[in-house]
Amino acid sequence: MKLAVFSHVIHCQKGDKIYGYGPYVREMNMWFPFFDQVEIVAPLESRDVDHIDLSYQAKSLSFTKVPAISLTSFTQIARTIFKLPTLLLTIFKSMRGADHIHLRCPGNMGLLGCIVQILFPKKKKTAKYAGNWDPSADQPFSYRLQKWILNNTFLTRNMQVMAYGKWEGSSSNIQSFFTATYYESDKTDCEPRKLNSVIKFVFAGTLSEGKCPLYAVKLVEKLHRHGIKATLDFYGEGQERTAIEKYVADNGLHHVIHLHGNKPEQQLRQAYQQSHFLILPSKSEGWPKVVAESMFWASVPISTSISCVPFMIGNGSRGMLLNLSEDDDSQQILDLINDPEKYEAMAYEAMSWSRNYTMDFFELEIKRLIHG
């Protein structure tokens, strides 16, 4: 049985191995044992393998290179239109030769895949919508179009769409799903950190404007100015790094804010295990994996109320919701720091909840999706 995966993730090659963004590749590697052949249809660029990259592991893997496309400027739109006929034909041929079609959404490749899959109503199909499925969310038109096509049971048949959370208006195509990182064997003893020393905050993820990393800096700075001994460690890279470095330099925060860049999973795990809080002041998420990861190690998440985050943190019983007011948010955190019993109870509840969603359970759910 052959699986064809359509993804916007930009890959690279080293030797005979294909590498891509680690969390995504790790998840896809769990699908591959159920298939004899796997074809990846995605962009491939000449670049070095990054710390966060992983290689695909499959019995028989082929890679069909397609150009990365963008619709963010007139020039890029013109280039995309020029490439579109060849790109659509490539997707069509790969879908025609597959027994199971798997789309990674949202993204430009996901959008094209959503359109072409309409021509294959009898083939078994799955899609992972890794963004925010909330119908009321303010999202680009291309994202809303992908959701509409996937949700439409006339256009999209024989499809199971993995979406985060349960939302009104979802059709029978939509399956409430989750993302996991750790295994049952990772459930080692872990206790919440004491609040009687330096309070350690972690930010994990892309340093992009949408994830508001600079707000995290200002929030920890405000606590520091209130006399709280606090540090914030960043794990990730992105365009906002320069702005953060400048702010840190301008405000003398070198001893408070530390940027580590992309690091291997084991190092990030150690950071969670030593931290008191995770900060995620993001404007848009699907299932924010870092929230579940931090909770697994009794690190209390502090996040904006986006997508399924309120569900994940029990509407405040196992985490804290930000309203993006520095004064209000810093006071919330300060109140929790000054209430060790409440903090400990919150950390234990966070850990207990997160440890339900392991890779072992995830693998069983994937098997269910494939075999029905």
PyMOL commands that set and color helices and strands:
alter all, ss='L'
color gray80, all
select helices_A, chain A and resi 22-34+74-96+108-119+141-151+184-186+209-211+213-225+241-250+265-274+289-296+309-312+314-316+326-337+340-354+359-371
alter helices_A, ss='H'
color red, helices_A
select strands_A, chain A and resi 2-6+12-14+17-21+37-42+53-55+61-65+100-105+124-129+159-164+174-177+199-204+230-235+257-259+277-280+300-304+320-322
alter strands_A, ss='S'
color yellow, strands_A
deselect
rebuild
show_as cartoon
